[in-house]
Amino acid sequence: MCGHPYARREMSNATNTRPEYRLACLVLLAIAFVACLLTCLCIAGGLTWWSVTSPTLTSASTPIHTHLSSTFTPASTPTYFLPTRTPTDKTTARHRRIFTELWEIVRDDYLYPDYNGADWDAIGQEYRDRVETGLGDEEFWIVMDEMVFELDDDHSIFLSPAAAKEEDLLFSGEMEYVGIGIYTTVPWEIDEAYAVILQVLPDSPAERAGLLPHDHILTVDDYPACCDAYGYDYLYRLTGPEGSTVELQVQTPGKAPRTVTITRAVILGTEAVETRLLEGNVGYIMIPTLWDDTIVERVRQALEQLTADGELAGLILDHRINPGGSYVVLEGLLAFFADGEVGHFSTSWGKDPLHIRGVDVGGSQSVPIVILVSRETASFAEVFSGVLQELGRARVVGRTTLGNIETLYGYDFEDGSRAWIAQEVFRPPSGTDWEDTGIVPDVEILLDWGEFSIQDDPQLEAALDLLHP
């Protein structure tokens, strides 16, 4: 069970966050519980950016109606370092209320009526008994995530109040932290001894030090970037006090390793939407996430910039590092390239059509499109890619995605904690089960992000060849 890519219904997979990295599929099912101790170390699309749109905290659980994309990133300080508060009768009463609300939400609204074979009544009794023994807050949050983990769907999860607050910041695009300004992952093959840079933020310490997307991080302050004998990475050491330094051993694919010392600084904002005009009047837009609700406007601006001198001959949309995110962002992006009903969300109680109102920006409704995907592409990034492929609006190049398209609904509780529970799954008009098949490229090139450099991108070249046969 690796990570939590998930799609989330708007009130966003997937997820608690740490600014410096996205850990892809590191945590195996056998160590999932330990991963929960590390601020809910997600397990299915990797450590990635989590966020939610302005939920209102109330005295009862409040559905925040957000499709989540299964992915995760831990906070800078793992929760297991927090002190355990002594339980009181008042604390136990609060825990009892939250437990009951959470258990009933799953009982009534979970996507799979058989609970994936779990005996939800028996599980409820077991965890009710544990709550009644009297738990500290931190222990209670871990126990609730254990209970949700019993569903064994690789998506549903329970977050502490601190993790929920980080989600809110990340989804709003207002993230601020001290680090070097990169997003990273680890290879899907657990025996690879490095992390991979997905993106380097503009004007960041990392960019000034010459770090590039696709570069491998071998060590961080002489600790293995990924992974030690127990499967843990040390990427959390990329963050630290402002003005302090971190030493990295870095290797660009095909070149010799080098040592780089970088001074940490305050990093503002989130991942960049990269825009370029390529040969033959082909536009290129990298869409790194659907978590950030500013993405739709930034992609609109990118389309306007690329078409300022006339319509494009083709457009490449790069989703290779996109872990998915919010339904609202998915809907807004699809509107630039599609129109009408494009599929539906299937729940235990019926169907909810996904109807798109198309908006043409500089010929975006008719331009030939190629979408780049990888095993990092998850959740609503998969839905976006699969919808345009099935409609005949786009061809797809890259690696078959892993199929993480269950939709999570978020519920906020009185103490600020949050649960994301799988309640829907997307179905295209053909009825294909993308959760089972993933998105299968028209042209499959079996290379991962860390296996080529920014100057030598065979998947991008294949996309250009499709647009210029």
C-alpha positions as CSV (number, residue, x, y, z in Angstrom):
1,M,0.0,0.0,0.0
2,C,1.9,3.0,-1.2
3,G,0.7,6.5,-0.6
4,H,-2.6,8.3,-0.8
5,P,-3.3,9.7,-4.3
6,Y,-6.9,10.6,-4.1
7,A,-9.5,12.8,-5.7
8,R,-11.4,15.1,-3.5
9,R,-14.9,16.6,-3.9
10,E,-14.9,20.3,-3.4
11,M,-16.8,21.6,-0.4
12,S,-9.3,17.8,-2.8
13,N,-4.8,12.8,-3.6
14,A,-4.7,13.7,-0.5
15,T,-3.2,14.9,2.0
16,N,-0.9,16.1,4.8
17,T,2.1,18.1,3.5
18,R,5.7,18.9,3.9
19,P,6.9,21.6,1.5
20,E,10.2,20.1,0.5
21,Y,9.1,16.7,-1.0
22,R,6.6,14.3,-2.3
23,L,7.4,10.7,-1.3
24,A,6.1,8.3,-3.9
25,C,5.1,4.8,-2.8
26,L,7.8,4.5,-0.2
27,V,5.8,3.0,2.6
28,L,4.9,-0.7,2.2
29,L,1.7,-2.2,3.7
30,A,3.8,-3.9,6.3
31,I,5.0,-0.6,7.9
32,A,1.8,1.3,7.3
33,F,1.1,1.8,11.0
34,V,4.5,3.2,11.6
35,A,3.9,5.5,8.7
36,C,0.8,6.8,10.4
37,L,3.0,7.8,13.4
38,L,4.9,10.0,11.0
39,T,2.1,12.5,10.7
40,C,0.0,10.0,8.8
41,L,2.7,9.0,6.4
42,C,0.5,8.2,3.4
43,I,0.8,5.1,1.4
44,A,-0.3,5.0,-2.2
45,G,0.8,7.7,-4.6
46,G,3.4,9.0,-2.4
47,L,4.1,11.9,0.0
48,T,2.6,14.8,-1.7
49,W,0.9,18.1,-1.2
50,W,-2.4,17.9,0.7
51,S,-4.9,20.7,0.9
52,V,-8.5,21.6,1.3
53,T,-10.6,24.7,0.5
54,S,-11.6,26.7,3.6
55,P,-13.6,24.2,5.6
56,T,-15.8,25.5,8.4
57,L,-15.0,23.8,11.7
58,T,-18.2,23.1,13.7
59,S,-19.2,21.2,16.8
60,A,-20.1,18.3,14.7
61,S,-18.5,16.6,11.7
62,T,-19.1,18.7,8.6
63,P,-18.9,17.2,5.1
64,I,-16.6,19.4,3.1
65,H,-17.4,17.8,-0.2
66,T,-14.1,17.5,-1.8
67,H,-12.7,14.9,-4.3
68,L,-9.3,14.0,-2.9
69,S,-6.3,12.7,-4.8
70,S,-4.4,10.0,-2.9
71,T,-1.0,11.4,-2.0
72,F,0.8,12.6,1.1
73,T,3.6,14.6,2.7
74,P,4.4,14.7,6.4
75,A,4.7,17.8,8.4
76,S,8.2,19.0,9.4
77,T,7.7,17.6,12.9
78,P,6.4,14.0,13.0
79,T,3.5,13.6,15.4
80,Y,5.1,10.9,17.4
81,F,7.5,13.6,18.9
82,L,4.5,15.4,20.4
83,P,3.8,14.9,24.1
84,T,0.9,12.7,25.1
85,R,-1.6,14.7,27.2
86,T,-3.2,13.0,30.2
87,P,-6.8,12.0,29.3
88,T,-9.6,13.5,31.3
89,D,-13.4,12.6,31.4
90,K,-13.9,15.7,29.2
91,T,-11.3,14.5,26.7
92,T,-12.7,11.0,26.6
93,A,-16.2,12.4,26.0
94,R,-15.0,14.4,23.1
95,H,-13.1,11.4,21.7
96,R,-16.3,9.3,22.1
97,R,-18.3,11.8,20.0
98,I,-15.7,12.0,17.3
99,F,-15.3,8.2,17.1
100,T,-19.1,7.8,16.9
101,E,-19.5,10.3,14.1
102,L,-16.6,8.8,12.1
103,W,-17.8,5.3,12.5
104,E,-21.3,6.2,11.4
105,I,-20.0,8.2,8.4
106,V,-18.2,5.1,7.2
107,R,-21.2,2.9,8.0
108,D,-23.6,5.0,6.0
109,D,-21.6,6.5,3.1
110,Y,-18.6,4.3,2.4
111,L,-18.2,3.5,-1.3
112,Y,-18.1,-0.3,-0.9
113,P,-21.2,-1.8,0.9
114,D,-19.2,-4.8,2.0
115,Y,-16.5,-2.5,3.5
116,N,-13.9,-4.4,1.4
117,G,-14.6,-7.5,3.4
118,A,-14.1,-5.8,6.8
119,D,-16.6,-6.4,9.6
120,W,-17.4,-2.8,10.4
121,D,-19.6,-3.6,13.3
122,A,-16.8,-5.6,15.0
123,I,-14.2,-3.0,14.2
124,G,-16.5,-0.4,15.7
125,Q,-16.7,-2.3,19.0
126,E,-13.0,-2.9,19.1
127,Y,-12.1,0.8,18.7
128,R,-15.0,2.0,20.9
129,D,-13.4,-0.1,23.7
130,R,-10.0,1.4,23.0
131,V,-11.5,4.9,23.2
132,E,-13.3,4.1,26.4
133,T,-9.9,3.2,28.1
134,G,-9.0,6.9,28.0
135,L,-6.5,8.2,25.4
136,G,-4.4,11.3,25.0
137,D,-5.3,13.4,22.0
138,E,-2.3,12.4,19.9
139,E,-2.9,8.7,20.7
140,F,-6.6,9.1,19.8
141,W,-5.8,10.6,16.4
142,I,-3.4,7.7,15.6
143,V,-6.1,5.1,16.8
144,M,-8.7,6.8,14.5
145,D,-6.4,6.5,11.6
146,E,-5.8,2.9,12.4
147,M,-9.5,2.3,12.4
148,V,-9.9,3.9,8.9
149,F,-6.9,1.9,7.7
150,E,-8.9,-1.2,8.5
151,L,-10.9,-0.5,5.3
152,D,-7.8,-1.4,3.3
153,D,-8.7,0.8,0.3
154,D,-5.3,2.7,0.1
155,H,-7.2,6.0,0.1
156,S,-9.3,6.8,3.1
157,I,-7.4,8.4,6.0
158,F,-7.7,10.3,9.2
159,L,-5.8,13.5,9.9
160,S,-4.8,15.3,13.1
161,P,-5.8,19.0,13.5
162,A,-2.3,20.1,12.7
163,A,-2.3,18.1,9.5
164,A,-5.7,19.4,8.5
165,K,-4.5,23.0,9.0
166,E,-1.6,22.3,6.7
167,E,-4.0,21.0,4.1
168,D,-5.9,24.2,4.2
169,L,-2.8,26.3,3.7
170,L,-1.6,24.2,0.8
171,F,-4.8,24.2,-1.0
172,S,-5.1,28.0,-0.8
173,G,-1.7,28.4,-2.3
174,E,-0.5,30.3,0.7
175,M,2.1,27.9,1.9
176,E,5.1,29.5,3.6
177,Y,8.0,27.5,5.1
178,V,11.8,27.5,5.4
179,G,13.7,25.2,3.1
180,I,15.5,25.2,-0.3
181,G,12.5,25.2,-2.7
182,I,12.1,21.8,-4.3
183,Y,9.5,19.1,-4.7
184,T,10.8,15.5,-4.6
185,T,9.7,11.9,-4.7
186,V,11.4,8.6,-4.3
187,P,11.4,5.9,-7.1
188,W,8.7,3.3,-7.0
189,E,11.4,0.6,-6.7
190,I,12.1,0.7,-3.0
191,D,15.8,-0.5,-3.5
192,E,16.8,2.7,-5.3
193,A,19.0,4.7,-3.0
194,Y,18.1,8.2,-4.0
195,A,15.2,10.8,-4.2
196,V,14.3,12.5,-7.4
197,I,13.6,16.2,-7.8
198,L,10.3,16.8,-9.5
199,Q,10.4,20.6,-9.6
200,V,12.6,23.4,-8.6
201,L,10.8,26.6,-7.6
202,P,11.8,29.8,-9.4
203,D,14.2,32.1,-7.6
204,S,14.7,29.6,-4.8
205,P,18.0,28.6,-3.1
206,A,17.8,25.3,-5.0
207,E,17.6,27.0,-8.4
208,R,20.5,29.4,-7.5
209,A,22.5,26.3,-6.5
210,G,21.9,24.8,-9.9
211,L,19.5,22.0,-9.0
212,L,17.3,20.8,-11.8
213,P,14.2,18.6,-12.3
214,H,15.1,14.9,-12.7
215,D,18.3,15.3,-10.6
216,H,18.9,12.6,-8.0
217,I,19.4,13.5,-4.3
218,L,21.8,10.9,-2.9
219,T,22.4,12.2,0.6
220,V,21.2,15.0,2.8
221,D,23.8,16.0,5.4
222,D,25.4,12.6,4.9
223,Y,22.1,10.8,5.6
224,P,20.6,8.7,2.8
225,A,18.0,10.7,1.0
226,C,16.2,7.4,0.5
227,C,16.2,5.0,2.1
228,D,17.7,3.5,5.2
229,A,17.5,-0.2,6.3
230,Y,13.9,0.4,7.6
231,G,12.6,2.1,4.4
232,Y,12.7,5.7,5.8
233,D,14.0,8.7,4.0
234,Y,15.7,11.8,5.5
235,L,14.2,14.4,3.2
236,Y,12.7,16.2,6.2
237,R,16.2,17.5,6.8
238,L,15.8,19.8,3.8
239,T,13.8,22.1,6.0
240,G,15.3,23.9,9.0
241,P,16.0,27.3,10.5
242,E,16.3,30.3,8.1
243,G,19.9,31.0,7.2
244,S,21.1,27.5,8.1
245,T,22.8,25.3,5.5
246,V,22.2,21.8,4.2
247,E,24.7,19.7,2.2
248,L,23.4,17.6,-0.6
249,Q,25.1,15.0,-2.8
250,V,23.3,15.4,-6.1
251,Q,23.6,13.6,-9.5
252,T,22.1,14.6,-12.8
253,P,21.2,11.5,-14.8
254,G,24.2,10.4,-16.9
255,K,26.7,12.6,-15.0
256,A,28.9,12.3,-12.0
257,P,27.7,13.1,-8.5
258,R,28.4,16.5,-7.1
259,T,28.2,18.1,-3.6
260,V,26.2,21.2,-3.1
261,T,25.8,23.3,0.0
262,I,22.6,25.4,0.1
263,T,21.4,28.0,2.6
264,R,17.8,27.6,3.6
265,A,15.4,30.5,3.2
266,V,11.8,31.4,3.5
267,I,9.8,29.8,0.6
268,L,6.5,31.3,-0.4
269,G,3.8,29.9,-2.6
270,T,3.4,26.5,-4.3
271,E,4.4,24.7,-7.4
272,A,5.0,26.6,-10.6
273,V,2.9,26.1,-13.8
274,E,5.7,25.9,-16.4
275,T,4.9,27.4,-19.8
276,R,7.0,27.2,-23.0
277,L,6.6,27.5,-26.7
278,L,8.3,24.6,-28.4
279,E,9.4,24.0,-32.0
280,G,6.7,24.0,-34.7
281,N,4.5,26.4,-32.7
282,V,3.6,23.8,-30.1
283,G,2.7,25.0,-26.6
284,Y,3.9,23.2,-23.5
285,I,2.2,23.6,-20.0
286,M,3.3,21.6,-17.0
287,I,0.5,21.2,-14.5
288,P,2.1,20.1,-11.3
289,T,-0.9,19.7,-9.1
290,L,-4.6,20.0,-8.8
291,W,-4.4,20.7,-5.1
292,D,-3.9,24.5,-5.5
293,D,-7.1,26.3,-6.3
294,T,-5.1,29.0,-8.2
295,I,-4.1,26.4,-10.9
296,V,-7.1,27.1,-13.1
297,E,-6.4,30.8,-13.4
298,R,-2.7,30.2,-13.9
299,V,-3.4,27.7,-16.7
300,R,-5.8,30.2,-18.3
301,Q,-3.0,32.8,-18.2
302,A,-0.6,30.2,-19.8
303,L,-3.0,29.6,-22.6
304,E,-3.4,33.3,-23.2
305,Q,0.3,33.8,-23.2
306,L,1.0,30.9,-25.7
307,T,-1.8,32.1,-28.1
308,A,-1.1,35.8,-27.9
309,D,0.2,35.7,-31.5
310,G,-2.3,33.2,-32.9
311,E,-3.6,29.7,-32.4
312,L,-1.2,26.9,-31.6
313,A,-0.3,24.0,-33.9
314,G,-0.5,21.7,-30.9
315,L,-0.4,21.6,-27.1
316,I,1.4,19.4,-24.7
317,L,0.0,19.1,-21.2
318,D,2.5,17.6,-18.8
319,H,0.9,15.7,-15.8
320,R,3.9,13.5,-15.0
321,I,4.4,14.9,-11.5
322,N,0.7,15.7,-10.9
323,P,-0.8,13.8,-7.9
324,G,-4.3,15.1,-8.4
325,G,-6.4,17.2,-6.0
326,S,-9.6,19.1,-6.1
327,Y,-12.8,18.5,-8.0
328,V,-13.2,22.3,-8.6
329,V,-9.7,22.4,-10.2
330,L,-10.4,19.4,-12.3
331,E,-13.7,20.9,-13.5
332,G,-12.1,24.2,-14.3
333,L,-9.2,22.7,-16.3
334,L,-11.5,20.3,-18.3
335,A,-13.6,23.3,-19.3
336,F,-10.7,24.7,-21.4
337,F,-10.6,21.5,-23.5
338,A,-13.9,19.7,-23.4
339,D,-17.7,20.4,-23.3
340,G,-20.7,18.4,-22.2
341,E,-21.1,15.3,-20.1
342,V,-17.7,13.4,-19.8
343,G,-18.6,10.6,-17.4
344,H,-20.0,10.2,-14.0
345,F,-19.2,9.5,-10.3
346,S,-20.6,6.2,-9.1
347,T,-21.5,5.9,-5.4
348,S,-23.2,3.3,-3.3
349,W,-26.5,5.2,-3.8
350,G,-26.4,6.2,-7.4
351,K,-24.6,8.3,-10.1
352,D,-23.5,11.9,-10.3
353,P,-22.8,13.1,-13.9
354,L,-19.7,15.2,-14.5
355,H,-20.9,17.9,-16.9
356,I,-18.4,20.4,-18.2
357,R,-19.3,23.9,-19.6
358,G,-16.6,24.5,-22.2
359,V,-14.7,27.7,-22.4
360,D,-12.4,28.4,-25.4
361,V,-9.2,30.2,-24.6
362,G,-7.2,31.0,-27.8
363,G,-8.5,27.9,-29.6
364,S,-8.1,25.5,-26.6
365,Q,-11.3,23.7,-27.5
366,S,-9.9,22.5,-30.9
367,V,-6.1,22.5,-30.6
368,P,-4.5,19.0,-31.0
369,I,-3.4,17.8,-27.5
370,V,-0.9,15.3,-26.2
371,I,-0.9,14.6,-22.5
372,L,2.2,13.3,-20.7
373,V,1.6,10.8,-17.8
374,S,3.7,8.7,-15.4
375,R,3.3,6.5,-12.3
376,E,3.3,9.8,-10.4
377,T,0.1,10.9,-12.2
378,A,-2.8,10.2,-9.8
379,S,-6.4,10.9,-8.9
380,F,-8.0,13.7,-10.8
381,A,-4.9,14.1,-12.9
382,E,-5.7,10.6,-14.1
383,V,-9.3,11.5,-14.7
384,F,-8.4,14.6,-16.6
385,S,-6.0,12.6,-18.9
386,G,-8.4,9.7,-19.4
387,V,-11.4,11.9,-20.1
388,L,-9.6,13.8,-22.9
389,Q,-8.2,10.6,-24.3
390,E,-11.5,8.9,-24.4
391,L,-13.2,11.9,-25.9
392,G,-10.6,11.8,-28.7
393,R,-9.4,15.3,-27.7
394,A,-6.0,14.1,-26.7
395,R,-3.4,11.3,-27.1
396,V,-1.4,10.1,-24.1
397,V,2.3,9.4,-23.9
398,G,4.3,8.0,-21.0
399,R,3.8,5.2,-18.5
400,T,0.5,3.6,-17.5
401,T,-0.8,5.3,-14.4
402,L,-1.5,3.3,-11.2
403,G,-5.2,3.8,-11.1
404,N,-6.1,5.9,-8.0
405,I,-9.4,7.5,-8.8
406,E,-11.6,6.7,-5.9
407,T,-13.2,10.0,-4.6
408,L,-12.8,10.9,-1.0
409,Y,-15.2,13.2,0.9
410,G,-13.8,15.2,3.8
411,Y,-15.4,15.5,7.2
412,D,-14.2,18.0,9.8
413,F,-14.6,17.3,13.5
414,E,-15.0,19.4,16.6
415,D,-11.3,19.2,17.6
416,G,-10.1,20.3,14.1
417,S,-9.3,16.8,13.0
418,R,-10.4,15.5,9.6
419,A,-11.3,12.3,7.9
420,W,-11.2,11.6,4.1
421,I,-13.5,8.7,3.3
422,A,-13.8,7.0,-0.1
423,Q,-17.4,7.5,-1.3
424,E,-17.3,7.6,-5.1
425,V,-15.4,6.3,-8.1
426,F,-15.2,7.9,-11.5
427,R,-16.5,6.1,-14.6
428,P,-16.0,7.4,-18.2
429,P,-18.7,6.9,-20.8
430,S,-17.1,3.6,-21.9
431,G,-17.5,2.2,-18.4
432,T,-13.8,1.4,-18.1
433,D,-12.6,0.8,-14.5
434,W,-9.6,3.1,-14.4
435,E,-9.0,2.1,-10.8
436,D,-8.2,-1.3,-12.2
437,T,-6.4,-0.4,-15.4
438,G,-5.0,3.0,-14.9
439,I,-4.7,5.3,-17.8
440,V,-3.0,3.4,-20.6
441,P,-0.9,5.6,-23.0
442,D,-1.3,5.6,-26.7
443,V,2.5,5.6,-26.8
444,E,4.1,3.9,-23.8
445,I,7.7,4.9,-23.0
446,L,8.8,2.9,-20.0
447,L,10.9,5.5,-18.3
448,D,10.4,7.2,-14.9
449,W,11.1,10.9,-14.2
450,G,14.5,10.2,-12.7
451,E,15.7,8.2,-15.6
452,F,16.4,11.1,-18.0
453,S,17.6,14.7,-17.7
454,I,15.8,17.9,-18.5
455,Q,17.9,18.1,-21.8
456,D,17.0,14.6,-22.9
457,D,13.3,13.9,-22.5
458,P,12.2,11.0,-24.8
459,Q,8.6,11.3,-23.7
460,L,8.4,15.0,-24.7
461,E,10.1,14.1,-28.0
462,A,7.5,11.4,-28.6
463,A,4.7,13.9,-27.9
464,L,6.2,16.3,-30.4
465,D,6.4,13.5,-33.0
466,L,2.7,12.9,-32.6
467,L,1.9,16.5,-33.2
468,H,4.3,16.7,-36.1
469,P,4.1,13.3,-37.9
